Amino acid sequence: MSSWDVIRRFDEARLTLAHYRWTVLAAMGDFLDAGSIVAGAVSTIYWISTFHLTSLLLGIIAAFSPNAFAAFVGAIIAGPLGDRYGRKTIYMYDLLAYFVGALIMAAAVNYIMLLIGYIIVGIAVGLDVPTSWSLIAEYAPKYKRGFLMAFTNVFWYIGPIVMLLLGIAFEPYGALTFRVVFSVLAAVAIITWILRRGLIESPRWGG
């Protein structure tokens, strides 16, 4: 079967449960992205009291966060690498980096650990999101691409809601809150990574 035949089969396929599974696993990158941003916001008050942070130090964390420079660096890396080596190649490593970064933040005992952890998380987010979006668009049936791509935005909002609710639930426990929210993100990242190992390569890249 030619590469064109493979792509045509994907384009003309009927929507199945497999499409939803692939899409949800890909869109978990958006959950982790937005979740880490809100987890940082929830944690700010505890970082200030625990590590005695100044406005400048907080500003540096924000500048290198998953919503800023670190994600930019990851995206710049992911685009060319994903095009050259495949979408699945990026998937094999990016969430492992996210897992490590989130664990560093959950276990942080000083400002440097916070900063390093957030930079790693941000780079991992930058690696994951462009690749996730590409994969969804490339395996989706041509008449359902917009529908499946919408899941990326849905998960972008689910992540913050979950992190906010966790922050509220653990607020009575003080600084433990930021350790819990980043531990949860680390757990979600490693579980998603395990499940993603069964994802197929993009038919358009593979073709």
Helices and strands as residue ranges (DSSP letters): H 3-11, H 17-51, H 55-63, H 69-85, H 87-91, H 94-106, H 111-139, H 145-170, G 171-173, H 176-196, H 203-206
